C-alpha cells in the first residue's frame, strides 16, 4: 500500500474535501456553511500555500481575528477547519489534524426571547404601508409597501411551523401541500419533516402563491426583492425591515422559532412532538423551552396554534 504523502495546496485540499463531502451526501446548507468558513480562512492566509505548510499558529491567529462574529459562528468555523484537516490526514496530505491543538470557542447560551402577541400583531399591521416620511415642502406621507402577501406568508409560516432560516430559504412552491395544510421541509442532514400549519397560514400561503401563477412548482417559494431565491441573509433583511416599520426591536429569524416552540408547549403541545417538529436530535433545547413554558401558567389552557389563537 502506498503511504507516500500527497502534496496539495489549500485550495486543492478544499476541492478534495468538497468532493468527499458530496459523496457522503452532506446537505447543501452544510456545504454552504463550510464553504463560507473555508473562504474566510483562504482570505486570511492570502496565498495558496501547501496545506502541510500551514501551522497551528496560523490557525490560532485566524481564530483570534474573528471579530464581530458570535462564539457560535466562530465555533462553526473551527469545526469546518477541523473537518478539512481530518480529511487531509486521512488522505495523507498532512500528518495529523493540527486544528485539534487550537481551543474551540465556547458558545454562549443565549437568552430565549420570544415575541409577544403585541409584537407579532404590530409586525403584521405594518405590512401594507411604509413608515411615515416627509419630503421638502410636502406633508408627511406613506406609500404602499412591497411584497405584503409574501411577508405575511413568511411570518405566519415561521410562527406556525418553527422553521430554521435555511429551511425557509430552501422551500419550493411544491413544498406546500395546500389541500392537507402541510409543508415539506428538509432540515439538517437533508432530513425530511412534514409539518402541519393552521387555516390562517394556509390562506396566507394560498393568496401569495396565487401571485406566482405561471411559475413551475420547482421554483423557490419565497423570492428576494431582486427576483432571486433568498438566502438566510436576505430573509434576515426582510424580517428586520418589518420589525423596523412596526417598532419591534431585535427581530431575527430564530425569534420566530423560539416563539413557536414556547407557545406550542404553553398551548398543550407534547415536548416529544416539539422535538420532532423542530428537527432536533436531542431534547436538550426543548427542555429549555419547556422550563419557560411551565413558568407561565396563565396561558397553559390555550390551544396549540399561535396563529389561530391570536386571530392573526
Secondary structure, DSSP 8 states (H G I E B T S, - for coil): --------BHHHHHHHHHHHHHHTT--HHHHHHHHHHHHHHHHHH-S--BGGG--HHHHHHHHHT-TTS-HHHHHHHHHHHHHHHHHHHHTTSSSS-GGGGS--------------HHHHHHHHHTSSB---B--TTS--B--B-TTHHHHHHHHHHHHHH---HHHHHT-BGGGEETTTTEEEEE-GGG-EEEEE--HHHHHHHHHHHHTTTTS-TTSBSSB-TTSSB--HHHHHHHHHHHHHHHT--S--HHHHHHHHHHHHHHTT--HHHHHHHHT-SSSHHHHHHHHHHHT-GGGTTS-S-HHHHTT-
